[in-house]
Amino acid sequence: MIGQRQTLLDARDRVTGRIPYTINLEPPGTLHVAILRSTVPHARLVRVDASAASQLPGVAAVLTRDDFAGSSIRPLFGPVFRDQPIVAMDRVRYVGEPVAAVAATDLRAAEAALESIEVEYEELPAVFTPQDALAAGAPLLHESFDDRAPGYADIVLQGQGGNVCNKFQLRKGDGLAGFELADEIFEHEFSSPPVQHVSMEPHAAVASFEGDYLTVHTCTQTPYAVRDALAYMFRLPASHVRVVVPPVGGGFGGKTYAKVEPLAAVLSKMTHRPVKVHLTREEEFVTNRKHQAFIKLRTGMRRDGTIVAREVQALFNAGAYTDISPRLIKNGGYGAVGPYRISHVHIDSYAVFTNLPSAGAFRGYGVSQGSWAYESQMDMIAEAMGFDPIELRMRNLLLEGDTFATGETLHGIRFPEVLRDATTLFEAGRVPPPAEDDGSVKRGRGCAVIIKSTITPSTSAASVKLNSDGSLQVLTSTVDMGQGAHTALSQIAASALGVGVGSIGVVGPDTDVTPFDLTTSSSRSTAAMGAAVREAVFDVRRQLLDLAAQQMEVDVTDLELADGRISVVGDPASGRSIAEVVTASRRGTLAGNGSFVTEGGLHPETGQGIASEHWHQGAVAAEVDVDVATGKVTVRGLRASVYAGTVVNPINARMQIDGSVSFGISQALFEQLIHDEGHPANSSLSEYALAGLADLPEVFEVSLIEDPDNDEMHGLGETCLPPVMPAIANAVADAVGVRIRHLPLTAERVLDALEEQR
């Protein structure tokens, strides 16, 4: 079944509306929640009075900071540091922070009760950019945030203090001294704005306490992380907290770690009833976002086009709380080196607190910000030194056996191949000219290539049950959020057992039932959980063959299993079906277990070590038209190339790349979250610009490069997103000769650059 085209297992249910999303879940007696949010970016909470609201019809509970006084509940949570309150405690740190929450019999009653809650603020100075937060005299957002949460072994903590929630540093070779070997040095600064995930399904959770046992249904990408956060918060054994994840309507990193689950759980504890939290679209915009980033690159070049040294200074806007920023800046830091052989590297990457909503994981995980900088600069260097941009890259791309900036030796490297493949888009006649051109339309070409890690060290575990009818159940905590993970896992299981996909059932995340998985993110599920599933099936397969050997009175080495039947090698007529063997054993079911564990980690001072179990490799080439009269950029052609190892499902794989590229085009041309002194200015889909179908290129090609000699499966969910933005920007620069170093490439920004050029 590996490599076969397979429709998503739940495709029909998704398009006909029969999927049981969390937002549709409402047990009998469910209370609904409305949240009162801060109207100021930074202030001491002088008074929160909810006495009137608690007396209103339909209101079952009102949660404020006062409810935690004398309570055994720990009111703070976070995946790295527990610094984020369920509702604001001593002060608010961003516009939109929850101050109080009402649980009522219906949402209208809850929303009406918010108007009766009185809040008195004492406003404090606020900062909104990392530069302002690091300036002398800047207000301190956190006096301390040292309550460390366990769970992520790849986090490197170095240099917290002030408004810096973490620093990552990497030193390779002679570091800054390497610039002495350069003939020319190039220094540029690039920025990328915060953007929102805009998942079709907003955050939602339904929590229910029964005695001291908590059950939460939620649309998270990290069920075990949520379980552990809730167990710590309520001082419960993990065995008393159950997290169930139905199919999820999109995640893209925004649904990693606890978000709305703590609030739902506390209100359920207070009311002894099921409680549902379901965010509005506007609330999504103040719950999570991609990190704004400011990256300075200094690159030393030899006259022959060889990169000898690179310095990276990166500032990532963490927002008000840590979330996963202490880990992301590591990936964004070494991700700004790029897929190039560079002997001397010096990186300082910072996550900085500001008075904006917290930033978290987002598809691309820091590499998008880094590649936007280094791949834009590569074209700038090529132009200044008189090199063809593709040739300059080819001279420096990492090859098999080279060492990356982290010091690890790389294997399975295909960077030159993916770049050559992507740039076949530029062959004559591939992209047709514009239908209408009054002379104002200019055509340009650009490319970009990236390297991206996957979380290391990490663990994925799977269990399988082989039933007496020959069907197999796969128990996995991998979340299916539309990417088709369960379909891929069913194909892997079917292939390992030697049966059709129709015999495979997948039991999704339920921490009471399905084994541990670190996270459904980092483009790791097919590779990591796929390996665990395959090992679990091989475990069952061994048991099955042993039983068949006993029943058929032959040596197990004489048996083969194919097409659901076990037979003596060379004698198909001797065969028995899997169902017959399991039934005859009188065991009911056979159970198998498997796991996939990776090791690694980086030195906190040098950044040297093992950063990734394998490296994702992708390239994008783009042809664009720029209308110099209007500033409008139109992507006419785009080709994405990715090294995929072994493709499990070509349909799924293509859709993953389609999604990545669509994200990239949207972020390249339109997306940015705008704030006015901390107040969101475009927090609705009528104001927040997204790419539509009409903005996708008429020539849209995807190339999945496989290795017939290696059955290693690579994740594809993120690889071709980061190179899209710099490829388009490079094409714009090629078309009209202006370099824009700040995303997005809006028509206004293009016109301003053209005017400045004139």
BAFIVEX-45029 format. One record per residue (C-alpha): residue in three letters; x negated, y negated, z. Coordinates in pm, whole numbers, plus 50000, padded with zeros to 5 digits. Example, Ala and Ser with C-alpha at 12.3 -4.5 7.8 and 13.67 -1.06 7.14 Angstrom:
BEGIN
ALA	48770	50450	50780
SER	48633	50106	50714
//
This chain:
BEGIN
MET	50000	50000	50000
ILE	49701	49764	50031
GLY	49696	49529	49735
GLN	50057	49599	49637
ARG	50316	49328	49579
GLN	50564	49349	49866
THR	50857	49119	49934
LEU	50863	48979	50287
LEU	51044	49220	50519
ASP	51283	48948	50638
ALA	51308	48749	50315
ARG	51680	48807	50263
ASP	51763	48731	50626
ARG	51566	48408	50610
VAL	51739	48273	50300
THR	52086	48385	50410
GLY	52057	48239	50761
ARG	52067	48563	50957
ILE	51730	48515	51128
PRO	51780	48480	51508
TYR	51571	48165	51553
THR	51526	48033	51905
ILE	51723	47719	51818
ASN	52027	47943	51756
LEU	51996	48132	52084
GLU	52251	48042	52351
PRO	52326	48299	52623
PRO	52653	48265	52818
GLY	52638	47981	53069
THR	52346	47806	52898
LEU	52268	47453	53010
HIS	52137	47199	52761
VAL	51859	46950	52827
ALA	51809	46586	52741
ILE	51480	46415	52823
LEU	51427	46060	52941
ARG	51103	45937	52790
SER	50868	45654	52873
THR	50920	45325	52690
VAL	50573	45191	52773
PRO	50231	45331	52680
HIS	50064	45307	53020
ALA	50213	45225	53358
ARG	50239	45327	53719
LEU	50570	45484	53805
VAL	50701	45264	54082
ARG	51046	45420	54109
VAL	51254	45691	53943
ASP	51611	45700	54074
ALA	51831	45979	53937
SER	52090	45984	54215
ALA	52370	45842	53999
ALA	52296	46076	53708
SER	52312	46385	53926
GLN	52673	46304	54022
LEU	52808	46279	53667
PRO	53050	46540	53524
GLY	52880	46835	53361
VAL	52539	46761	53510
ALA	52385	47064	53682
ALA	52041	46923	53764
VAL	51818	46623	53712
LEU	51444	46682	53727
THR	51207	46406	53836
ARG	50869	46399	54007
ASP	51048	46397	54343
ASP	51160	46756	54290
PHE	50799	46875	54316
ALA	50743	46721	54659
GLY	50707	47014	54898
SER	50773	47262	54618
SER	50559	47569	54560
ILE	50573	47504	54184
ARG	50250	47378	54033
PRO	50371	47095	53806
LEU	50073	47073	53567
PHE	49983	47283	53265
GLY	49742	47293	52972
PRO	49547	47554	52773
VAL	49202	47425	52876
PHE	49258	47188	53168
ARG	49585	47181	53360
ASP	49637	46806	53336
GLN	49974	46765	53164
PRO	50273	46716	53395
ILE	50615	46864	53323
VAL	50753	46517	53396
ALA	50538	46215	53475
MET	50409	46212	53831
ASP	50209	45904	53931
ARG	50212	45721	53598
VAL	50300	45748	53229
ARG	50025	45757	52970
TYR	50207	45726	52635
VAL	50533	45611	52484
GLY	50758	45915	52475
GLU	50616	46096	52779
PRO	50892	46281	52972
VAL	50987	46093	53290
ALA	51302	46283	53380
ALA	51519	46558	53236
VAL	51889	46637	53270
ALA	52039	46985	53241
ALA	52411	46977	53171
THR	52688	47195	53034
ASP	52653	47034	52692
LEU	52401	46808	52523
ARG	52630	46504	52511
ALA	52679	46510	52886
ALA	52302	46544	52936
GLU	52228	46253	52702
ALA	52493	46035	52867
ALA	52341	46102	53207
LEU	52004	45965	53095
GLU	52154	45616	53087
SER	52218	45634	53463
ILE	51854	45706	53554
GLU	51669	45399	53677
VAL	51295	45372	53614
GLU	51067	45092	53731
TYR	50724	45061	53568
GLU	50416	44862	53664
GLU	50247	44825	53328
LEU	49875	44887	53292
PRO	49626	44805	53015
ALA	49632	45059	52734
VAL	49392	45183	52466
PHE	49490	45342	52137
THR	49167	45424	51955
PRO	48863	45621	52072
GLN	48646	45315	52018
ASP	48860	45105	52252
ALA	48877	45387	52508
LEU	48496	45410	52518
ALA	48439	45035	52540
ALA	48310	44877	52859
GLY	48594	44787	53091
ALA	48846	45019	52926
PRO	49118	45150	53158
LEU	49050	45499	53290
LEU	49329	45734	53190
HIS	49240	46020	53425
GLU	49052	46003	53753
SER	48995	46377	53734
PHE	49104	46673	53524
ASP	48900	46957	53663
ASP	49171	47224	53704
ARG	49033	47464	53444
ALA	49265	47722	53289
PRO	49107	48054	53189
GLY	49165	48223	52857
TYR	48945	48083	52580
ALA	48589	48209	52590
ASP	48479	48008	52286
ILE	48520	47668	52457
VAL	48195	47480	52513
LEU	48226	47218	52788
GLN	47963	46947	52793
GLY	47964	46587	52911
GLN	48316	46519	53039
GLY	48361	46187	53214
GLY	48535	45853	53185
ASN	48774	45872	52893
VAL	48574	46153	52731
CYS	48757	46479	52791
ASN	48480	46681	52627
LYS	48168	46654	52416
PHE	48025	46913	52178
GLN	47667	46884	52067
LEU	47459	47087	51824
ARG	47088	47067	51757
LYS	46916	47259	51479
GLY	46557	47236	51365
ASP	46397	46905	51454
GLY	46731	46724	51467
LEU	46692	46353	51406
ALA	46319	46391	51341
GLY	46412	46576	51023
PHE	46503	46246	50859
GLU	46131	46172	50835
LEU	46122	46432	50556
ALA	46389	46252	50353
ASP	46320	46036	50047
GLU	46661	45869	50071
ILE	46908	45837	50358
PHE	47281	45780	50314
GLU	47509	45662	50593
HIS	47887	45631	50568
GLU	48191	45635	50796
PHE	48522	45803	50722
SER	48853	45814	50905
SER	49165	46024	50888
PRO	49495	45942	51060
PRO	49714	46144	51293
VAL	49982	46340	51109
GLN	50270	46559	51221
HIS	50330	46929	51158
VAL	50694	46878	51054
SER	50786	47243	51098
MET	51138	47312	50974
GLU	51223	47454	51318
PRO	51154	47206	51600
HIS	51022	47322	51936
ALA	51281	47520	52132
ALA	51288	47746	52436
VAL	51553	47923	52642
ALA	51449	48014	52997
SER	51633	48227	53250
PHE	51536	48307	53608
GLU	51684	48618	53769
GLY	51554	48627	54122
ASP	51177	48599	54086
TYR	51172	48731	53730
LEU	51148	48477	53448
THR	51238	48546	53086
VAL	51167	48289	52816
HIS	51262	48308	52450
THR	51055	48056	52259
CYS	50912	47971	51919
THR	50549	47975	52027
GLN	50244	48100	51838
THR	50079	48208	52165
PRO	50316	48422	52376
TYR	50050	48546	52618
ALA	49911	48196	52676
VAL	50263	48073	52754
ARG	50324	48368	52987
ASP	50003	48302	53181
ALA	50077	47930	53209
LEU	50423	47998	53350
ALA	50300	48269	53588
TYR	50043	48027	53730
MET	50297	47746	53754
PHE	50550	47952	53951
ARG	50291	48157	54144
LEU	50428	48479	53995
PRO	50250	48794	53885
ALA	50222	48806	53508
SER	50443	49116	53521
HIS	50729	48895	53643
VAL	50716	48663	53341
ARG	50845	48783	53008
VAL	50795	48580	52689
VAL	50986	48688	52380
VAL	50920	48528	52041
PRO	51185	48564	51769
PRO	51085	48483	51410
VAL	50957	48127	51403
GLY	51053	47860	51151
GLY	50702	47729	51088
GLY	50418	47656	51327
PHE	50095	47533	51160
GLY	49920	47511	51499
GLY	50181	47281	51650
LYS	50347	47565	51841
THR	50035	47695	52010
TYR	50027	47696	52392
ALA	50296	47581	52633
LYS	50496	47280	52518
VAL	50865	47282	52620
GLU	50871	47615	52805
PRO	50765	47476	53148
LEU	51049	47223	53146
ALA	51309	47484	53055
ALA	51177	47723	53320
VAL	51177	47468	53604
LEU	51534	47362	53528
SER	51644	47726	53516
LYS	51480	47777	53855
MET	51671	47479	53991
THR	52010	47576	53850
HIS	51997	47960	53849
ARG	52130	47949	53492
PRO	51985	47987	53143
VAL	51844	47654	53023
LYS	51777	47554	52664
VAL	51537	47283	52551
HIS	51561	47193	52183
LEU	51366	46890	52063
THR	51499	46642	51811
ARG	51287	46551	51511
GLU	51193	46219	51674
GLU	51083	46405	51987
GLU	50863	46629	51775
PHE	50664	46322	51672
VAL	50569	46248	52033
THR	50503	46609	52131
ASN	50209	46709	51911
ARG	50006	46590	51616
LYS	49683	46632	51423
HIS	49381	46451	51567
GLN	49296	46112	51432
ALA	48921	46117	51359
PHE	48639	45875	51293
ILE	48329	46043	51155
LYS	47992	45885	51080
LEU	47761	46085	50856
ARG	47393	46021	50801
THR	47244	46251	50539
GLY	46878	46272	50440
MET	46799	46377	50082
ARG	46490	46472	49889
ARG	46449	46337	49536
ASP	46517	46683	49394
GLY	46868	46677	49545
THR	46794	46894	49849
ILE	46965	46803	50176
VAL	46706	46803	50455
ALA	46887	46646	50750
ARG	47235	46554	50866
GLU	47357	46360	51167
VAL	47723	46374	51264
GLN	47889	46138	51511
ALA	48257	46228	51545
LEU	48528	46072	51758
PHE	48853	46268	51785
ASN	49156	46093	51934
ALA	49283	46341	52194
GLY	49575	46130	52306
ALA	49691	46122	52668
TYR	49617	46482	52773
THR	49356	46744	52688
ASP	49574	47010	52522
ILE	49325	47200	52303
SER	49101	46901	52217
PRO	48800	47032	52417
ARG	48784	47328	52180
LEU	48882	47160	51854
ILE	48594	46914	51859
LYS	48352	47207	51840
ASN	48504	47328	51513
GLY	48534	46975	51381
GLY	48174	46905	51483
TYR	47993	47189	51314
GLY	48261	47186	51043
ALA	48126	46844	50935
VAL	47797	47006	50832
GLY	47967	47183	50545
PRO	47868	47499	50357
TYR	47518	47371	50293
ARG	47161	47474	50378
ILE	47040	47195	50604
SER	46726	47254	50807
HIS	46770	46971	51056
VAL	47109	46895	51213
HIS	47213	46666	51499
ILE	47583	46664	51599
ASP	47766	46475	51872
SER	48142	46531	51867
TYR	48374	46376	52125
ALA	48736	46418	52230
VAL	48854	46088	52377
PHE	49165	46010	52583
THR	49393	45731	52456
ASN	49746	45613	52530
LEU	49903	45804	52244
PRO	50082	46141	52243
SER	49849	46436	52284
ALA	49689	46586	51976
GLY	49661	46960	51938
ALA	49591	47239	51693
PHE	49679	47165	51332
ARG	49630	47379	51022
GLY	49261	47340	50934
TYR	49163	47284	51299
GLY	48913	46999	51280
VAL	48760	47117	50953
SER	49000	46900	50752
GLN	48866	46587	50921
GLY	48506	46704	50881
SER	48533	46810	50517
TRP	48710	46484	50427
ALA	48391	46311	50540
TYR	48113	46533	50408
GLU	48270	46620	50071
SER	48350	46255	50003
GLN	47991	46167	50088
MET	47855	46441	49862
ASP	48008	46268	49559
MET	47879	45930	49680
ILE	47529	46075	49711
ALA	47554	46239	49367
GLU	47650	45909	49207
ALA	47376	45714	49384
MET	47105	45968	49296
GLY	47222	46039	48942
PHE	47327	46401	48993
ASP	47633	46580	48862
PRO	47854	46637	49172
ILE	47894	47009	49101
GLU	47523	47057	49038
LEU	47432	46876	49361
ARG	47654	47112	49555
MET	47516	47417	49380
ARG	47161	47318	49476
ASN	47252	47318	49844
LEU	47526	47576	49896
LEU	47463	47849	50151
LEU	47372	48187	50005
GLU	47374	48543	50137
GLY	47135	48574	50432
ASP	47102	48199	50494
THR	47152	48056	50842
PHE	47430	47814	50926
ALA	47388	47509	51149
THR	47475	47725	51451
GLY	47175	47947	51378
GLU	47367	48258	51278
THR	47281	48456	50967
LEU	47564	48460	50713
HIS	47688	48763	50523
GLY	47952	48808	50255
ILE	47881	48460	50119
ARG	48055	48349	49798
PHE	48035	47969	49802
PRO	47881	47929	49453
GLU	48136	48172	49314
VAL	48441	47997	49459
LEU	48313	47657	49346
ARG	48241	47776	48991
ASP	48582	47943	48979
ALA	48769	47634	49102
THR	48598	47401	48857
THR	48703	47608	48556
LEU	49003	47374	48579
PHE	48783	47116	48406
GLU	48752	47316	48086
ALA	48882	47127	47786
GLY	49256	47141	47735
ARG	49344	47301	48070
VAL	49525	46991	48199
PRO	49736	46807	47939
PRO	49715	46427	47905
PRO	49993	46209	48052
ALA	50313	46201	47847
GLU	50321	45822	47849
ASP	50025	45587	47882
ASP	50025	45216	47812
GLY	49653	45196	47883
SER	49684	45155	48259
VAL	49642	45525	48342
LYS	49291	45654	48413
ARG	49203	46024	48443
GLY	48949	46155	48695
ARG	48811	46485	48822
GLY	48691	46589	49164
CYS	48605	46897	49363
ALA	48530	47005	49718
VAL	48413	47323	49892
ILE	48446	47413	50260
ILE	48339	47654	50530
LYS	48572	47735	50819
SER	48533	47960	51121
THR	48782	48184	51296
ILE	48810	48188	51676
THR	48528	48397	51825
PRO	48516	48575	52069
SER	48872	48703	52059
THR	49084	49013	52113
SER	49383	49162	51935
ALA	49552	49486	52044
ALA	49826	49692	51882
SER	50030	50000	51961
VAL	50225	50229	51730
LYS	50493	50493	51787
LEU	50546	50775	51542
ASN	50904	50897	51571
SER	51044	51245	51514
ASP	51197	51137	51182
GLY	50856	51034	51051
SER	50913	50661	51084
LEU	50650	50444	51251
GLN	50699	50144	51478
VAL	50421	49885	51502
LEU	50417	49692	51830
THR	50233	49361	51785
SER	50219	49022	51952
THR	50133	48857	51622
VAL	50398	48593	51554
ASP	50570	48587	51217
MET	50638	48222	51145
GLY	50714	48254	50775
GLN	50360	48344	50669
GLY	50454	48711	50626
ALA	50225	48852	50893
HIS	50458	49138	50982
THR	50488	49235	50616
ALA	50109	49250	50582
LEU	50080	49454	50902
SER	50345	49698	50779
GLN	50147	49747	50458
ILE	49826	49809	50654
ALA	50005	50060	50877
ALA	50170	50236	50582
SER	49840	50265	50401
ALA	49662	50406	50708
LEU	49935	50668	50767
GLY	49994	50755	50405
VAL	50362	50661	50386
GLY	50574	50393	50220
VAL	50650	50055	50376
GLY	51013	50164	50411
SER	50904	50399	50692
ILE	50746	50116	50894
GLY	50923	49899	51150
VAL	50758	49606	51325
VAL	50842	49511	51685
GLY	50749	49145	51733
PRO	50606	48959	52031
ASP	50746	49050	52372
THR	50493	49034	52653
ASP	50678	49310	52840
VAL	50646	49543	52542
THR	50382	49440	52287
PRO	50009	49445	52365
PHE	49785	49142	52407
ASP	49692	48912	52121
LEU	49495	48594	52182
THR	49680	48378	51933
THR	49854	48370	51598
SER	49634	48098	51455
SER	49284	48043	51318
SER	49371	48246	51006
ARG	49293	48559	51203
SER	49604	48778	51209
THR	49553	48986	50895
ALA	49186	49048	50976
ALA	49204	49088	51355
MET	49549	49233	51418
GLY	49531	49422	51091
ALA	49219	49600	51215
ALA	49386	49676	51548
VAL	49694	49817	51375
ARG	49482	50032	51147
GLU	49291	50174	51445
ALA	49618	50246	51628
VAL	49756	50430	51324
PHE	49434	50629	51290
ASP	49479	50727	51656
VAL	49826	50864	51580
ARG	49704	51018	51257
ARG	49438	51218	51445
GLN	49700	51346	51689
LEU	49934	51433	51404
LEU	49672	51632	51216
ASP	49570	51816	51533
LEU	49933	51920	51589
ALA	49971	52025	51226
ALA	49653	52233	51246
GLN	49789	52416	51551
GLN	50128	52474	51390
MET	49983	52587	51057
GLU	49699	52784	51221
VAL	49425	52625	51014
ASP	49124	52408	51092
VAL	49205	52039	51105
THR	48927	51966	50857
ASP	49119	52169	50599
LEU	49420	51937	50609
GLU	49507	51624	50414
LEU	49785	51370	50468
ALA	49940	51188	50175
ASP	50283	51062	50075
GLY	50425	51152	50415
ARG	50324	51519	50395
ILE	50047	51724	50553
SER	49908	52013	50353
VAL	49604	52233	50317
VAL	49354	52080	50081
GLY	49414	52223	49734
ASP	49746	52384	49832
PRO	50028	52127	49816
ALA	50292	52401	49857
SER	50172	52461	50212
GLY	50276	52114	50314
ARG	50499	51998	50596
SER	50648	51654	50634
ILE	50536	51425	50914
ALA	50885	51453	51062
GLU	50867	51833	51069
VAL	50532	51828	51250
VAL	50644	51575	51513
THR	50978	51753	51567
ALA	50812	52092	51604
SER	50575	51948	51865
ARG	50875	51866	52090
ARG	50698	51549	52202
GLY	50963	51310	52074
THR	50710	51047	51969
LEU	50337	51015	51926
ALA	50178	50696	52054
GLY	49857	50533	51934
ASN	49658	50231	52043
GLY	49403	50014	51873
SER	49211	49695	51935
PHE	48985	49450	51758
VAL	48736	49265	51976
THR	48475	49013	51864
GLU	48184	48874	52061
GLY	48007	48544	52032
GLY	47973	48197	52175
LEU	47754	47886	52151
HIS	47494	47739	52384
PRO	47641	47428	52551
GLU	47335	47210	52487
THR	47212	47329	52148
GLY	47530	47464	51986
GLN	47330	47768	51873
GLY	47478	48118	51879
ILE	47765	48299	51709
ALA	48053	48070	51617
SER	48258	48298	51393
GLU	48316	48668	51335
HIS	48347	48586	50966
TRP	48355	48261	50770
HIS	48638	48144	50547
GLN	48523	48011	50209
GLY	48728	47802	49969
ALA	48703	47539	49699
VAL	48946	47308	49521
ALA	48917	47120	49193
ALA	49162	46845	49103
GLU	49243	46626	48806
VAL	49437	46309	48880
ASP	49583	46014	48698
VAL	49556	45672	48858
ASP	49781	45394	48735
VAL	49570	45081	48786
ALA	49882	44863	48751
THR	50071	45025	49039
GLY	49802	45212	49234
LYS	49999	45536	49210
VAL	49792	45855	49217
THR	49938	46159	49041
VAL	49778	46500	49076
ARG	49803	46650	48727
GLY	49607	46968	48778
LEU	49465	47161	49071
ARG	49289	47493	49107
ALA	49226	47651	49446
SER	48977	47933	49480
VAL	48925	48139	49794
TYR	48716	48437	49890
ALA	48979	48678	50018
GLY	48784	48999	50074
THR	49060	49253	50019
VAL	49405	49111	49942
VAL	49679	49299	50126
ASN	49978	49142	49949
PRO	49920	48927	49639
ILE	50260	48758	49674
ASN	50195	48659	50034
ALA	49840	48553	49957
ARG	49949	48324	49675
MET	50220	48168	49891
GLN	49967	48099	50166
ILE	49746	47907	49923
ASP	50047	47727	49776
GLY	50137	47611	50126
SER	49784	47500	50209
VAL	49753	47297	49890
SER	50095	47139	49939
PHE	49991	47029	50287
GLY	49668	46887	50148
ILE	49835	46689	49870
SER	50084	46546	50118
GLN	49808	46439	50356
ALA	49590	46306	50076
LEU	49856	46076	49932
PHE	50123	46003	50192
GLU	50104	46119	50551
GLN	50009	45905	50850
LEU	50161	45844	51190
ILE	50176	45472	51257
HIS	50187	45311	51601
ASP	50241	44952	51704
GLU	50074	44900	52042
GLY	50148	45263	52123
HIS	50507	45256	51997
PRO	50579	45500	51712
ALA	50680	45314	51396
ASN	50770	45603	51163
SER	50890	45890	51380
SER	51169	46015	51155
LEU	51179	46187	50820
SER	51340	45882	50664
GLU	51025	45683	50747
TYR	50749	45945	50757
ALA	50640	46012	50399
LEU	50592	46371	50285
ALA	50509	46516	49946
GLY	50798	46672	49758
LEU	50813	46920	49474
ALA	50776	46636	49223
ASP	50438	46549	49375
LEU	50289	46893	49311
PRO	50071	46931	49000
GLU	50213	47061	48675
VAL	49902	47279	48642
PHE	49869	47462	48973
GLU	49632	47757	48975
VAL	49525	47990	49254
SER	49233	48231	49239
LEU	49186	48506	49498
ILE	48834	48642	49475
GLU	48806	48998	49606
ASP	48518	49234	49678
PRO	48589	49585	49545
ASP	48304	49726	49755
ASN	48427	49587	50087
ASP	48765	49652	50250
GLU	48730	49359	50494
MET	49048	49147	50502
HIS	49019	48770	50541
GLY	49281	48527	50664
LEU	49405	48279	50404
GLY	49641	48047	50592
GLU	49411	47747	50621
THR	49115	47787	50387
CYS	49238	47583	50092
LEU	49387	47295	50290
PRO	49071	47105	50398
PRO	48915	47071	50049
VAL	49229	46923	49890
MET	49195	46573	50037
PRO	48831	46509	49939
ALA	48880	46671	49597
ILE	49163	46428	49520
ALA	48969	46130	49659
ASN	48667	46227	49450
ALA	48890	46247	49144
VAL	49030	45900	49218
ALA	48677	45761	49248
ASP	48586	45929	48919
ALA	48891	45776	48749
VAL	48866	45415	48859
GLY	48530	45379	49030
VAL	48655	45291	49378
ARG	48572	45490	49688
ILE	48840	45505	49957
ARG	48706	45632	50289
HIS	49029	45619	50490
LEU	49323	45852	50436
PRO	49587	45853	50295
LEU	49530	45734	49937
THR	49848	45530	49922
ALA	49927	45311	49622
GLU	49873	45002	49837
ARG	49530	45124	49948
VAL	49430	45202	49590
LEU	49543	44859	49469
ASP	49354	44690	49753
ALA	49038	44881	49660
LEU	49077	44790	49294
GLU	49130	44425	49384
GLU	48822	44429	49605
GLN	48625	44587	49320
ARG	48736	44312	49083
//
